């Protein structure tokens, strides 16, 4: 079986997911945690998860945005499952690479499943801190492990390992800015989505010569 079409479907899912999030931003009812009167969605002041609220911080209904965001997260979580299955096939050079990819894919699967679960739990109704923490930790471990495997693997161009490192750096920058300025900076979600797309596209091109 050639993974060509599987990777292509993952790329299309990334595009659909990002479009749903962008549309959800347009329909967001407005307000931030610190400014209930703020109009619309701010890339610099809102958390991306604010889109999933049934009611915005102003108290206005946010059902349309919440529904679109939840759908996007369900699609995202679901596409992580085939990605987790197929990625280890690119890392067969050594046992070290193989085991890193297996553990990394397990973490990716856990993160994907938790993202789906959280999508059904609007943050203004449910407390998702614990689930989000586990999901974020699983995704962080996935990125770290595949960064190492990507740089160590001799069959793949080093740029793939570097892309995972860029994603890792993006996460740390986001956390630093959030901690320093206490803002959600959803802007970084857009950057993350673009990098993730290029990573998937790179494996799409590489998959033409790979048979499972």
C-alpha positions in Angstrom: 0.0 0.0 0.0 1.4 3.4 -0.9 0.7 6.2 1.7 0.5 8.8 -1.1 -3.3 9.3 -0.8 -3.3 9.0 3.0 -0.9 11.9 3.3 -2.9 13.8 0.7 -6.1 13.3 2.8 -4.2 14.6 5.9 -3.1 17.7 4.0 -6.7 18.4 2.8 -7.9 17.9 6.4 -5.4 20.4 7.6 -6.7 22.9 5.1 -10.4 22.2 6.0 -9.6 22.5 9.7 -7.8 25.8 9.3 -10.7 27.2 7.2 -13.2 26.2 9.9 -11.2 28.0 12.5 -10.8 31.1 10.4 -14.6 31.1 9.7 -15.2 30.6 13.5 -13.1 33.7 14.1 -15.4 35.7 11.8 -18.5 34.5 13.7 -17.1 34.9 17.2 -19.4 37.0 19.4 -16.6 39.2 20.6 -14.9 40.0 24.0 -11.8 38.8 25.7 -11.3 37.6 29.3 -10.0 41.0 30.2 -12.2 43.2 28.0 -15.9 42.0 27.8 -16.7 44.9 25.4 -14.0 44.1 22.8 -15.4 43.6 19.3 -14.9 40.4 17.3 -12.0 38.0 17.7 -8.5 39.4 18.4 -5.5 37.3 17.2 -3.4 39.1 19.9 -5.8 39.0 22.9 -8.0 35.9 22.5 -7.1 32.3 23.2 -7.9 30.1 20.3 -10.1 28.0 22.6 -12.3 31.1 23.2 -13.9 30.1 19.9 -15.3 27.0 21.5 -17.3 28.8 24.2 -21.1 28.6 24.0 -21.2 32.1 25.3 -18.5 34.7 24.9 -17.1 36.7 27.8 -19.7 39.4 27.1 -22.5 36.9 27.7 -23.6 36.8 24.1 -24.4 33.6 22.4 -21.4 32.1 20.5 -23.0 28.9 19.2 -22.1 29.3 15.6 -18.4 29.9 16.3 -18.4 27.2 18.9 -19.9 24.6 16.5 -17.4 25.5 13.8 -14.5 25.4 16.1 -15.6 22.0 17.6 -15.9 20.5 14.2 -12.4 21.7 13.3 -11.0 20.1 16.4 -12.8 16.8 15.8 -11.4 16.7 12.3 -7.9 17.6 13.6 -8.0 14.9 16.3 -9.2 12.3 13.8 -6.5 13.0 11.2 -3.8 12.6 13.9 -4.8 8.9 14.1 -3.8 7.9 10.5 -0.8 10.3 10.8 0.4 8.4 13.9 0.0 5.1 12.1 1.8 6.1 8.9 4.7 8.2 10.3 6.8 5.3 11.7 7.1 3.8 8.2 9.5 6.7 7.4 11.8 5.8 10.3 13.1 2.3 9.7 16.8 3.0 9.4 17.7 2.0 12.9 16.0 0.6 16.0 16.6 4.0 17.7 14.6 5.8 15.0 12.0 3.1 14.9 11.3 3.3 18.7 11.4 7.0 18.8 8.7 7.0 16.0 6.6 4.4 17.8 6.6 6.3 21.1 6.1 9.6 19.2 3.1 8.2 17.3 1.6 6.8 20.6 1.8 10.4 22.0 0.3 11.8 18.9 -2.6 9.3 19.1 -3.2 10.2 22.8 -3.2 13.9 21.9 -5.6 13.4 19.0 -8.1 11.4 21.1 -8.0 14.1 23.9 -8.5 16.9 21.3 -11.6 15.1 20.2 -12.9 14.7 23.8 -12.2 18.4 24.6 -14.1 19.4 21.4 -17.3 18.2 23.1 -16.6 20.2 26.3 -17.1 24.0 25.8 -14.6 25.8 28.0 -17.3 28.0 29.6 -19.2 25.0 30.8 -16.5 22.4 31.6 -13.1 22.5 33.2 -10.7 21.2 30.7 -7.4 22.2 32.3 -6.4 18.6 33.2 -7.3 17.2 29.8 -5.7 20.0 28.0 -2.6 19.6 30.1 -2.3 15.9 29.2 -3.0 16.6 25.5 -0.4 19.4 25.4 2.2 17.2 27.1 1.5 14.3 24.7 1.8 16.6 21.7 5.0 18.1 23.1 6.5 14.7 23.5 5.5 13.7 20.0 7.2 16.8 18.5 10.4 16.3 20.6 10.7 12.6 19.7 10.1 13.2 16.0 12.5 16.1 16.0 15.2 13.8 17.2 14.2 11.0 14.9 14.0 13.4 11.9 17.4 14.7 12.5 18.9 11.3 13.2 17.3 9.5 10.3 19.6 9.2 7.2 16.8 8.4 4.7 14.9 11.6 5.1 16.1 15.1 4.3 17.1 17.0 7.5 14.6 19.7 6.7 11.8 17.5 8.2 13.5 17.2 11.5 14.2 21.0 11.4 10.5 21.6 10.7 9.6 19.8 13.9 12.2 21.9 15.7 10.5 25.0 14.3 7.2 23.8 15.6 8.8 23.2 19.0 10.3 26.6 19.0 7.0 28.1 18.0 5.3 26.4 21.1 8.0 27.7 23.5 7.7 31.2 22.0 3.9 31.1 22.4 4.1 29.9 26.0 6.7 32.6 26.7 4.6 35.4 25.3 1.5 34.1 27.1 3.4 34.1 30.4 5.0 37.5 29.9 2.0 39.4 28.6 -0.9 37.2 29.9 -2.6 37.2 26.5 -3.8 34.3 24.3 -2.0 35.3 21.1 -4.1 33.2 18.8 -1.9 34.6 16.1 0.6 31.8 16.9 -2.1 29.2 16.0 -2.0 30.5 12.4 1.8 30.2 12.3 1.6 26.7 13.7 -1.0 25.7 11.1 1.2 27.0 8.2 4.3 25.1 9.5 2.2 21.9 10.0 1.0 22.1 6.5 4.5 22.4 5.0 5.6 19.4 7.2 2.7 17.3 5.9 3.4 18.4 2.3 7.0 17.4 2.6 6.0 13.9 3.7 3.4 13.9 0.8 6.2 14.4 -1.7 8.4 11.8 0.1 5.5 9.2 0.1 5.7 8.8 -3.7 8.6 6.5 -3.2 7.5 4.8 -0.1 5.5 1.5 0.0 4.0 0.2 3.2 
